[in-house]
Amino acid sequence: MDEPEPTVFIVDDDEVIRRSLSLLLETVGIKTETFTSCEEFLNAYDRAKAGSLVLDVRMRGMSGLELQAKLKADRVDIPVVIITGHGDVPMAVKAMQNGAISFIEKPFRDQVLLDNVQKAIELETQVRRERIMRTDIEAKLALLTKREREIMDLLITGKTNKMIAHELGISHKTVDFHRGNVLEKMGVDSVVELLRLTQKLDLPKQN
């Protein structure tokens, strides 16, 4: 499946800044959308879109830091690059604590912004891939019967078929049958691959 084209959302109440940032990013092939305020961005933003956010701090109405905090509270996973002409240490600390990728003070070199935007796009792409992978694994997990999930949980602790059979009070043959179903439904060829999959996604055990 082709990955969606990322968009950089630029939120700044200065028209000159919006236009210059948009032109800069588009010269290197990055699609942009611009907004004059945080409120305008919130009204238009579709979280299904791939991309990152370039956000000014001080604007009329909702500030950039307030928007950043709201996105975090709403669990919107969009990387944020903060730009400001009025930076100070407490502001930078707050922005970084809320998950900003970087805090850039105006005026800045074009390459500094490009590098940080590219970093944000790469991070968003990674997060999106992991989210898609988790969704796929959860869909496969949903196909397991209660017994298959129980056996899977024991398999990934390193227990052998014989040990599982003894613990669950069932035959070795039954465990082997369910083990085969688990591997097939999870789309792996071995318990080692199954273990790697569950460790990478930190899947919860079935209660």
C-alpha positions, 0 to 999 in steps of 0.5 A: 500500500502506498504511503500518503503524501505528507503535508506540512501545516503552517500556522502563523498570523504573519502573512509574509511568514506563511507565504515564505515558509510555504514557498520554501517547503514547496521548492523541495517538494513538500506539500503545505497548507497554511492557516492564520490562526490556531482556531482556523487550523483546528476547524480544518485539520483532518487527523487522518492526513499524514504530516507535521505542524510548523507552529508560531508561538504568539498569535491572536486568540489561542497561542501556539503553546495552547494549541500544542497542549490541546493536541497532546490532550486530544492524543493527536500524534502530529510532530510539531516544530515551534518557531518564534520571534519571542523565545525564552527558556521557560517557553522552550522548556514547555514546548519540548515537554509537550513533545515539540520536535524542535524550538526555532527562534526567528530569524533562522536559516532556511536549511535549519527549518528544512532539516527540522521539518524533514525530521518531523516528517520522518517521525510521523511516517514512522509513527504511522507505520507502527500504528498500521502494524499494530492495527494489523496485529490486533486484527489477527489477534481477534481471530484467535480463539480463547484457547489459542490466545492462552497458548500463545501467551504461554508460548511467548514465555518460552514454554514448550508444548509439553509444559503447556500441555501439563499446565493446561491439563490437555494433550500434547497433540492438542497443544500442537494443533492450537500452536499451528493455528496460532502461527498461521493466524498471526502470519508467522512461521515460528515461535521465535518470529511470534515472540519478536512480533509481540515484544516489538508491539508490547502486546498485553496478555489475555486476561 
